[in-house]
Amino acid sequence: MGDENGINITDVKSEPMLLFGDIDQVPMNYNISTKERNMILRQKANYISQIKEKNPLLVLDT
């Protein structure tokens, strides 16, 4: 993985995600089940309470 010049990272897959953006700008798909919608709303609440408007380095360090 590493060499004398630093870390060499290969075979990385990246998918879009919201990490430190504004979750209120993400549209809600209302064509989903109540169970799925409730799960998304819980995740949104967790994001707001645990991540939103916090220092990214401190959040990632915990």
mmCIF file of the N, C-alpha and C atoms, coordinates in Angstrom:
data_MODEL
# 
_entry.id   MODEL 
# 
loop_
_atom_site.group_PDB 
_atom_site.id 
_atom_site.type_symbol 
_atom_site.label_atom_id 
_atom_site.label_alt_id 
_atom_site.label_comp_id 
_atom_site.label_asym_id 
_atom_site.label_entity_id 
_atom_site.label_seq_id 
_atom_site.pdbx_PDB_ins_code 
_atom_site.Cartn_x 
_atom_site.Cartn_y 
_atom_site.Cartn_z 
_atom_site.occupancy 
_atom_site.B_iso_or_equiv 
_atom_site.pdbx_formal_charge 
_atom_site.auth_seq_id 
_atom_site.auth_comp_id 
_atom_site.auth_asym_id 
_atom_site.auth_atom_id 
_atom_site.pdbx_PDB_model_num 
ATOM 1   N N  . MET A 1 1  ? 0.813   -1.201 0.000  1.00 0.00 ? 1  MET A N  1 
ATOM 2   C CA . MET A 1 1  ? 0.000   0.000  0.000  1.00 0.00 ? 1  MET A CA 1 
ATOM 3   C C  . MET A 1 1  ? 0.853   1.260  0.000  1.00 0.00 ? 1  MET A C  1 
ATOM 4   N N  . GLY A 1 2  ? 1.858   1.316  0.849  1.00 0.00 ? 2  GLY A N  1 
ATOM 5   C CA . GLY A 1 2  ? 2.639   2.543  0.953  1.00 0.00 ? 2  GLY A CA 1 
ATOM 6   C C  . GLY A 1 2  ? 4.009   2.384  0.339  1.00 0.00 ? 2  GLY A C  1 
ATOM 7   N N  . ASP A 1 3  ? 4.646   3.463  0.138  1.00 0.00 ? 3  ASP A N  1 
ATOM 8   C CA . ASP A 1 3  ? 6.032   3.456  -0.328 1.00 0.00 ? 3  ASP A CA 1 
ATOM 9   C C  . ASP A 1 3  ? 6.749   4.638  0.304  1.00 0.00 ? 3  ASP A C  1 
ATOM 10  N N  . GLU A 1 4  ? 8.004   4.829  -0.062 1.00 0.00 ? 4  GLU A N  1 
ATOM 11  C CA . GLU A 1 4  ? 8.774   5.905  0.556  1.00 0.00 ? 4  GLU A CA 1 
ATOM 12  C C  . GLU A 1 4  ? 8.253   7.291  0.224  1.00 0.00 ? 4  GLU A C  1 
ATOM 13  N N  . ASN A 1 5  ? 7.384   7.426  -0.794 1.00 0.00 ? 5  ASN A N  1 
ATOM 14  C CA . ASN A 1 5  ? 6.833   8.727  -1.177 1.00 0.00 ? 5  ASN A CA 1 
ATOM 15  C C  . ASN A 1 5  ? 5.472   9.007  -0.548 1.00 0.00 ? 5  ASN A C  1 
ATOM 16  N N  . GLY A 1 6  ? 4.950   8.100  0.249  1.00 0.00 ? 6  GLY A N  1 
ATOM 17  C CA . GLY A 1 6  ? 3.651   8.297  0.877  1.00 0.00 ? 6  GLY A CA 1 
ATOM 18  C C  . GLY A 1 6  ? 2.705   7.153  0.571  1.00 0.00 ? 6  GLY A C  1 
ATOM 19  N N  . ILE A 1 7  ? 1.458   7.353  0.832  1.00 0.00 ? 7  ILE A N  1 
ATOM 20  C CA . ILE A 1 7  ? 0.438   6.320  0.650  1.00 0.00 ? 7  ILE A CA 1 
ATOM 21  C C  . ILE A 1 7  ? -0.006  6.277  -0.806 1.00 0.00 ? 7  ILE A C  1 
ATOM 22  N N  . ASN A 1 8  ? -0.172  5.083  -1.340 1.00 0.00 ? 8  ASN A N  1 
ATOM 23  C CA . ASN A 1 8  ? -0.670  4.867  -2.685 1.00 0.00 ? 8  ASN A CA 1 
ATOM 24  C C  . ASN A 1 8  ? -2.020  4.170  -2.573 1.00 0.00 ? 8  ASN A C  1 
ATOM 25  N N  . ILE A 1 9  ? -3.098  4.860  -2.886 1.00 0.00 ? 9  ILE A N  1 
ATOM 26  C CA . ILE A 1 9  ? -4.443  4.306  -2.756 1.00 0.00 ? 9  ILE A CA 1 
ATOM 27  C C  . ILE A 1 9  ? -4.958  3.947  -4.143 1.00 0.00 ? 9  ILE A C  1 
ATOM 28  N N  . THR A 1 10 ? -5.439  2.715  -4.293 1.00 0.00 ? 10 THR A N  1 
ATOM 29  C CA . THR A 1 10 ? -5.968  2.265  -5.582 1.00 0.00 ? 10 THR A CA 1 
ATOM 30  C C  . THR A 1 10 ? -7.320  1.599  -5.386 1.00 0.00 ? 10 THR A C  1 
ATOM 31  N N  . ASP A 1 11 ? -8.019  1.403  -6.479 1.00 0.00 ? 11 ASP A N  1 
ATOM 32  C CA . ASP A 1 11 ? -9.309  0.702  -6.486 1.00 0.00 ? 11 ASP A CA 1 
ATOM 33  C C  . ASP A 1 11 ? -10.314 1.311  -5.506 1.00 0.00 ? 11 ASP A C  1 
ATOM 34  N N  . VAL A 1 12 ? -10.515 2.599  -5.609 1.00 0.00 ? 12 VAL A N  1 
ATOM 35  C CA . VAL A 1 12 ? -11.436 3.301  -4.723 1.00 0.00 ? 12 VAL A CA 1 
ATOM 36  C C  . VAL A 1 12 ? -12.716 3.597  -5.479 1.00 0.00 ? 12 VAL A C  1 
ATOM 37  N N  . LYS A 1 13 ? -13.845 3.291  -4.870 1.00 0.00 ? 13 LYS A N  1 
ATOM 38  C CA . LYS A 1 13 ? -15.145 3.601  -5.455 1.00 0.00 ? 13 LYS A CA 1 
ATOM 39  C C  . LYS A 1 13 ? -15.755 4.736  -4.649 1.00 0.00 ? 13 LYS A C  1 
ATOM 40  N N  . SER A 1 14 ? -16.224 5.762  -5.340 1.00 0.00 ? 14 SER A N  1 
ATOM 41  C CA . SER A 1 14 ? -16.808 6.909  -4.672 1.00 0.00 ? 14 SER A CA 1 
ATOM 42  C C  . SER A 1 14 ? -18.232 7.116  -5.169 1.00 0.00 ? 14 SER A C  1 
ATOM 43  N N  . GLU A 1 15 ? -19.147 7.315  -4.245 1.00 0.00 ? 15 GLU A N  1 
ATOM 44  C CA . GLU A 1 15 ? -20.525 7.607  -4.606 1.00 0.00 ? 15 GLU A CA 1 
ATOM 45  C C  . GLU A 1 15 ? -20.907 8.934  -3.970 1.00 0.00 ? 15 GLU A C  1 
ATOM 46  N N  . PRO A 1 16 ? -21.760 9.707  -4.653 1.00 0.00 ? 16 PRO A N  1 
ATOM 47  C CA . PRO A 1 16 ? -22.149 11.001 -4.085 1.00 0.00 ? 16 PRO A CA 1 
ATOM 48  C C  . PRO A 1 16 ? -22.876 10.829 -2.759 1.00 0.00 ? 16 PRO A C  1 
ATOM 49  N N  . MET A 1 17 ? -22.580 11.733 -1.840 1.00 0.00 ? 17 MET A N  1 
ATOM 50  C CA . MET A 1 17 ? -23.264 11.721 -0.558 1.00 0.00 ? 17 MET A CA 1 
ATOM 51  C C  . MET A 1 17 ? -23.194 13.108 0.053  1.00 0.00 ? 17 MET A C  1 
ATOM 52  N N  . LEU A 1 18 ? -24.107 13.375 0.934  1.00 0.00 ? 18 LEU A N  1 
ATOM 53  C CA . LEU A 1 18 ? -24.139 14.655 1.635  1.00 0.00 ? 18 LEU A CA 1 
ATOM 54  C C  . LEU A 1 18 ? -23.435 14.464 2.967  1.00 0.00 ? 18 LEU A C  1 
ATOM 55  N N  . LEU A 1 19 ? -22.371 15.198 3.176  1.00 0.00 ? 19 LEU A N  1 
ATOM 56  C CA . LEU A 1 19 ? -21.673 15.066 4.442  1.00 0.00 ? 19 LEU A CA 1 
ATOM 57  C C  . LEU A 1 19 ? -21.778 16.345 5.260  1.00 0.00 ? 19 LEU A C  1 
ATOM 58  N N  . PHE A 1 20 ? -21.398 17.465 4.677  1.00 0.00 ? 20 PHE A N  1 
ATOM 59  C CA . PHE A 1 20 ? -21.449 18.715 5.415  1.00 0.00 ? 20 PHE A CA 1 
ATOM 60  C C  . PHE A 1 20 ? -22.197 19.775 4.632  1.00 0.00 ? 20 PHE A C  1 
ATOM 61  N N  . GLY A 1 21 ? -23.153 19.368 3.820  1.00 0.00 ? 21 GLY A N  1 
ATOM 62  C CA . GLY A 1 21 ? -23.959 20.306 3.056  1.00 0.00 ? 21 GLY A CA 1 
ATOM 63  C C  . GLY A 1 21 ? -25.224 20.670 3.809  1.00 0.00 ? 21 GLY A C  1 
ATOM 64  N N  . ASP A 1 22 ? -26.186 21.199 3.092  1.00 0.00 ? 22 ASP A N  1 
ATOM 65  C CA . ASP A 1 22 ? -27.462 21.595 3.682  1.00 0.00 ? 22 ASP A CA 1 
ATOM 66  C C  . ASP A 1 22 ? -28.508 20.551 3.342  1.00 0.00 ? 22 ASP A C  1 
ATOM 67  N N  . ILE A 1 23 ? -28.890 19.769 4.308  1.00 0.00 ? 23 ILE A N  1 
ATOM 68  C CA . ILE A 1 23 ? -29.822 18.670 4.078  1.00 0.00 ? 23 ILE A CA 1 
ATOM 69  C C  . ILE A 1 23 ? -31.206 19.162 3.656  1.00 0.00 ? 23 ILE A C  1 
ATOM 70  N N  . ASP A 1 24 ? -31.531 20.393 4.006  1.00 0.00 ? 24 ASP A N  1 
ATOM 71  C CA . ASP A 1 24 ? -32.829 20.929 3.620  1.00 0.00 ? 24 ASP A CA 1 
ATOM 72  C C  . ASP A 1 24 ? -32.933 21.134 2.106  1.00 0.00 ? 24 ASP A C  1 
ATOM 73  N N  . GLN A 1 25 ? -31.796 21.136 1.408  1.00 0.00 ? 25 GLN A N  1 
ATOM 74  C CA . GLN A 1 25 ? -31.789 21.294 -0.041 1.00 0.00 ? 25 GLN A CA 1 
ATOM 75  C C  . GLN A 1 25 ? -31.961 19.966 -0.775 1.00 0.00 ? 25 GLN A C  1 
ATOM 76  N N  . VAL A 1 26 ? -31.940 18.851 -0.050 1.00 0.00 ? 26 VAL A N  1 
ATOM 77  C CA . VAL A 1 26 ? -32.094 17.534 -0.665 1.00 0.00 ? 26 VAL A CA 1 
ATOM 78  C C  . VAL A 1 26 ? -33.580 17.233 -0.783 1.00 0.00 ? 26 VAL A C  1 
ATOM 79  N N  . PRO A 1 27 ? -34.064 16.983 -2.006 1.00 0.00 ? 27 PRO A N  1 
ATOM 80  C CA . PRO A 1 27 ? -35.497 16.732 -2.183 1.00 0.00 ? 27 PRO A CA 1 
ATOM 81  C C  . PRO A 1 27 ? -35.916 15.386 -1.591 1.00 0.00 ? 27 PRO A C  1 
ATOM 82  N N  . MET A 1 28 ? -37.133 15.336 -1.095 1.00 0.00 ? 28 MET A N  1 
ATOM 83  C CA . MET A 1 28 ? -37.685 14.100 -0.532 1.00 0.00 ? 28 MET A CA 1 
ATOM 84  C C  . MET A 1 28 ? -38.522 13.395 -1.585 1.00 0.00 ? 28 MET A C  1 
ATOM 85  N N  . ASN A 1 29 ? -38.306 12.110 -1.758 1.00 0.00 ? 29 ASN A N  1 
ATOM 86  C CA . ASN A 1 29 ? -39.107 11.304 -2.669 1.00 0.00 ? 29 ASN A CA 1 
ATOM 87  C C  . ASN A 1 29 ? -40.336 10.818 -1.894 1.00 0.00 ? 29 ASN A C  1 
ATOM 88  N N  . TYR A 1 30 ? -41.485 11.319 -2.248 1.00 0.00 ? 30 TYR A N  1 
ATOM 89  C CA . TYR A 1 30 ? -42.698 10.952 -1.518 1.00 0.00 ? 30 TYR A CA 1 
ATOM 90  C C  . TYR A 1 30 ? -43.366 9.709  -2.084 1.00 0.00 ? 30 TYR A C  1 
ATOM 91  N N  . ASN A 1 31 ? -42.783 9.098  -3.095 1.00 0.00 ? 31 ASN A N  1 
ATOM 92  C CA . ASN A 1 31 ? -43.321 7.864  -3.669 1.00 0.00 ? 31 ASN A CA 1 
ATOM 93  C C  . ASN A 1 31 ? -42.655 6.647  -3.039 1.00 0.00 ? 31 ASN A C  1 
ATOM 94  N N  . ILE A 1 32 ? -42.501 6.672  -1.732 1.00 0.00 ? 32 ILE A N  1 
ATOM 95  C CA . ILE A 1 32 ? -41.903 5.562  -1.004 1.00 0.00 ? 32 ILE A CA 1 
ATOM 96  C C  . ILE A 1 32 ? -42.835 5.173  0.134  1.00 0.00 ? 32 ILE A C  1 
ATOM 97  N N  . SER A 1 33 ? -42.560 4.043  0.724  1.00 0.00 ? 33 SER A N  1 
ATOM 98  C CA . SER A 1 33 ? -43.424 3.555  1.804  1.00 0.00 ? 33 SER A CA 1 
ATOM 99  C C  . SER A 1 33 ? -43.271 4.428  3.053  1.00 0.00 ? 33 SER A C  1 
ATOM 100 N N  . THR A 1 34 ? -44.248 4.343  3.919  1.00 0.00 ? 34 THR A N  1 
ATOM 101 C CA . THR A 1 34 ? -44.207 5.085  5.180  1.00 0.00 ? 34 THR A CA 1 
ATOM 102 C C  . THR A 1 34 ? -43.000 4.659  6.005  1.00 0.00 ? 34 THR A C  1 
ATOM 103 N N  . LYS A 1 35 ? -42.695 3.370  5.999  1.00 0.00 ? 35 LYS A N  1 
ATOM 104 C CA . LYS A 1 35 ? -41.540 2.858  6.749  1.00 0.00 ? 35 LYS A CA 1 
ATOM 105 C C  . LYS A 1 35 ? -40.251 3.497  6.242  1.00 0.00 ? 35 LYS A C  1 
ATOM 106 N N  . GLU A 1 36 ? -40.071 3.543  4.922  1.00 0.00 ? 36 GLU A N  1 
ATOM 107 C CA . GLU A 1 36 ? -38.870 4.149  4.344  1.00 0.00 ? 36 GLU A CA 1 
ATOM 108 C C  . GLU A 1 36 ? -38.814 5.648  4.642  1.00 0.00 ? 36 GLU A C  1 
ATOM 109 N N  . ARG A 1 37 ? -39.936 6.327  4.513  1.00 0.00 ? 37 ARG A N  1 
ATOM 110 C CA . ARG A 1 37 ? -39.982 7.770  4.780  1.00 0.00 ? 37 ARG A CA 1 
ATOM 111 C C  . ARG A 1 37 ? -39.620 8.060  6.230  1.00 0.00 ? 37 ARG A C  1 
ATOM 112 N N  . ASN A 1 38 ? -40.154 7.258  7.169  1.00 0.00 ? 38 ASN A N  1 
ATOM 113 C CA . ASN A 1 38 ? -39.842 7.457  8.585  1.00 0.00 ? 38 ASN A CA 1 
ATOM 114 C C  . ASN A 1 38 ? -38.354 7.229  8.863  1.00 0.00 ? 38 ASN A C  1 
ATOM 115 N N  . MET A 1 39 ? -37.759 6.227  8.188  1.00 0.00 ? 39 MET A N  1 
ATOM 116 C CA . MET A 1 39 ? -36.341 5.969  8.348  1.00 0.00 ? 39 MET A CA 1 
ATOM 117 C C  . MET A 1 39 ? -35.527 7.168  7.845  1.00 0.00 ? 39 MET A C  1 
ATOM 118 N N  . ILE A 1 40 ? -35.901 7.714  6.707  1.00 0.00 ? 40 ILE A N  1 
ATOM 119 C CA . ILE A 1 40 ? -35.194 8.869  6.155  1.00 0.00 ? 40 ILE A CA 1 
ATOM 120 C C  . ILE A 1 40 ? -35.334 10.072 7.071  1.00 0.00 ? 40 ILE A C  1 
ATOM 121 N N  . LEU A 1 41 ? -36.527 10.286 7.608  1.00 0.00 ? 41 LEU A N  1 
ATOM 122 C CA . LEU A 1 41 ? -36.735 11.414 8.517  1.00 0.00 ? 41 LEU A CA 1 
ATOM 123 C C  . LEU A 1 41 ? -35.922 11.261 9.802  1.00 0.00 ? 41 LEU A C  1 
ATOM 124 N N  . ARG A 1 42 ? -35.771 10.019 10.302 1.00 0.00 ? 42 ARG A N  1 
ATOM 125 C CA . ARG A 1 42 ? -34.924 9.774  11.481 1.00 0.00 ? 42 ARG A CA 1 
ATOM 126 C C  . ARG A 1 42 ? -33.462 10.059 11.146 1.00 0.00 ? 42 ARG A C  1 
ATOM 127 N N  . GLN A 1 43 ? -33.032 9.630  9.947  1.00 0.00 ? 43 GLN A N  1 
ATOM 128 C CA . GLN A 1 43 ? -31.654 9.899  9.533  1.00 0.00 ? 43 GLN A CA 1 
ATOM 129 C C  . GLN A 1 43 ? -31.413 11.401 9.403  1.00 0.00 ? 43 GLN A C  1 
ATOM 130 N N  . LYS A 1 44 ? -32.395 12.112 8.882  1.00 0.00 ? 44 LYS A N  1 
ATOM 131 C CA . LYS A 1 44 ? -32.281 13.563 8.750  1.00 0.00 ? 44 LYS A CA 1 
ATOM 132 C C  . LYS A 1 44 ? -32.146 14.206 10.136 1.00 0.00 ? 44 LYS A C  1 
ATOM 133 N N  . ALA A 1 45 ? -32.962 13.763 11.078 1.00 0.00 ? 45 ALA A N  1 
ATOM 134 C CA . ALA A 1 45 ? -32.898 14.303 12.437 1.00 0.00 ? 45 ALA A CA 1 
ATOM 135 C C  . ALA A 1 45 ? -31.539 14.009 13.072 1.00 0.00 ? 45 ALA A C  1 
ATOM 136 N N  . ASN A 1 46 ? -31.005 12.812 12.847 1.00 0.00 ? 46 ASN A N  1 
ATOM 137 C CA . ASN A 1 46 ? -29.682 12.463 13.364 1.00 0.00 ? 46 ASN A CA 1 
ATOM 138 C C  . ASN A 1 46 ? -28.609 13.345 12.743 1.00 0.00 ? 46 ASN A C  1 
ATOM 139 N N  . TYR A 1 47 ? -28.703 13.574 11.448 1.00 0.00 ? 47 TYR A N  1 
ATOM 140 C CA . TYR A 1 47 ? -27.737 14.439 10.758 1.00 0.00 ? 47 TYR A CA 1 
ATOM 141 C C  . TYR A 1 47 ? -27.763 15.840 11.374 1.00 0.00 ? 47 TYR A C  1 
ATOM 142 N N  . ILE A 1 48 ? -28.961 16.371 11.565 1.00 0.00 ? 48 ILE A N  1 
ATOM 143 C CA . ILE A 1 48 ? -29.101 17.728 12.103 1.00 0.00 ? 48 ILE A CA 1 
ATOM 144 C C  . ILE A 1 48 ? -28.523 17.803 13.517 1.00 0.00 ? 48 ILE A C  1 
ATOM 145 N N  . SER A 1 49 ? -28.787 16.807 14.342 1.00 0.00 ? 49 SER A N  1 
ATOM 146 C CA . SER A 1 49 ? -28.317 16.869 15.728 1.00 0.00 ? 49 SER A CA 1 
ATOM 147 C C  . SER A 1 49 ? -26.844 16.502 15.892 1.00 0.00 ? 49 SER A C  1 
ATOM 148 N N  . GLN A 1 50 ? -26.302 15.657 15.015 1.00 0.00 ? 50 GLN A N  1 
ATOM 149 C CA . GLN A 1 50 ? -24.942 15.162 15.201 1.00 0.00 ? 50 GLN A CA 1 
ATOM 150 C C  . GLN A 1 50 ? -23.888 15.796 14.309 1.00 0.00 ? 50 GLN A C  1 
ATOM 151 N N  . ILE A 1 51 ? -24.285 16.328 13.134 1.00 0.00 ? 51 ILE A N  1 
ATOM 152 C CA . ILE A 1 51 ? -23.294 16.769 12.151 1.00 0.00 ? 51 ILE A CA 1 
ATOM 153 C C  . ILE A 1 51 ? -23.478 18.208 11.687 1.00 0.00 ? 51 ILE A C  1 
ATOM 154 N N  . LYS A 1 52 ? -24.706 18.604 11.396 1.00 0.00 ? 52 LYS A N  1 
ATOM 155 C CA . LYS A 1 52 ? -24.951 19.895 10.769 1.00 0.00 ? 52 LYS A CA 1 
ATOM 156 C C  . LYS A 1 52 ? -24.346 21.043 11.578 1.00 0.00 ? 52 LYS A C  1 
ATOM 157 N N  . GLU A 1 53 ? -23.659 21.928 10.880 1.00 0.00 ? 53 GLU A N  1 
ATOM 158 C CA . GLU A 1 53 ? -23.049 23.139 11.434 1.00 0.00 ? 53 GLU A CA 1 
ATOM 159 C C  . GLU A 1 53 ? -21.971 22.850 12.484 1.00 0.00 ? 53 GLU A C  1 
ATOM 160 N N  . LYS A 1 54 ? -21.388 21.669 12.437 1.00 0.00 ? 54 LYS A N  1 
ATOM 161 C CA . LYS A 1 54 ? -20.298 21.345 13.349 1.00 0.00 ? 54 LYS A CA 1 
ATOM 162 C C  . LYS A 1 54 ? -18.997 21.296 12.565 1.00 0.00 ? 54 LYS A C  1 
ATOM 163 N N  . ASN A 1 55 ? -17.912 21.424 13.255 1.00 0.00 ? 55 ASN A N  1 
ATOM 164 C CA . ASN A 1 55 ? -16.594 21.373 12.645 1.00 0.00 ? 55 ASN A CA 1 
ATOM 165 C C  . ASN A 1 55 ? -16.358 19.979 12.074 1.00 0.00 ? 55 ASN A C  1 
ATOM 166 N N  . PRO A 1 56 ? -16.140 19.851 10.757 1.00 0.00 ? 56 PRO A N  1 
ATOM 167 C CA . PRO A 1 56 ? -15.967 18.543 10.139 1.00 0.00 ? 56 PRO A CA 1 
ATOM 168 C C  . PRO A 1 56 ? -14.834 17.719 10.747 1.00 0.00 ? 56 PRO A C  1 
ATOM 169 N N  . LEU A 1 57 ? -13.739 18.359 11.112 1.00 0.00 ? 57 LEU A N  1 
ATOM 170 C CA . LEU A 1 57 ? -12.612 17.616 11.686 1.00 0.00 ? 57 LEU A CA 1 
ATOM 171 C C  . LEU A 1 57 ? -12.964 17.041 13.054 1.00 0.00 ? 57 LEU A C  1 
ATOM 172 N N  . LEU A 1 58 ? -13.720 17.792 13.840 1.00 0.00 ? 58 LEU A N  1 
ATOM 173 C CA . LEU A 1 58 ? -14.126 17.271 15.148 1.00 0.00 ? 58 LEU A CA 1 
ATOM 174 C C  . LEU A 1 58 ? -15.136 16.147 15.011 1.00 0.00 ? 58 LEU A C  1 
ATOM 175 N N  . VAL A 1 59 ? -16.055 16.268 14.044 1.00 0.00 ? 59 VAL A N  1 
ATOM 176 C CA . VAL A 1 59 ? -17.059 15.217 13.831 1.00 0.00 ? 59 VAL A CA 1 
ATOM 177 C C  . VAL A 1 59 ? -16.391 13.927 13.387 1.00 0.00 ? 59 VAL A C  1 
ATOM 178 N N  . LEU A 1 60 ? -15.443 14.021 12.452 1.00 0.00 ? 60 LEU A N  1 
ATOM 179 C CA . LEU A 1 60 ? -14.775 12.837 11.934 1.00 0.00 ? 60 LEU A CA 1 
ATOM 180 C C  . LEU A 1 60 ? -13.821 12.226 12.962 1.00 0.00 ? 60 LEU A C  1 
ATOM 181 N N  . ASP A 1 61 ? -13.364 13.008 13.915 1.00 0.00 ? 61 ASP A N  1 
ATOM 182 C CA . ASP A 1 61 ? -12.428 12.522 14.916 1.00 0.00 ? 61 ASP A CA 1 
ATOM 183 C C  . ASP A 1 61 ? -13.112 11.700 15.996 1.00 0.00 ? 61 ASP A C  1 
ATOM 184 N N  . THR A 1 62 ? -14.426 11.833 16.152 1.00 0.00 ? 62 THR A N  1 
ATOM 185 C CA . THR A 1 62 ? -15.128 11.110 17.213 1.00 0.00 ? 62 THR A CA 1 
ATOM 186 C C  . THR A 1 62 ? -15.519 9.720  16.818 1.00 0.00 ? 62 THR A C  1 
# 
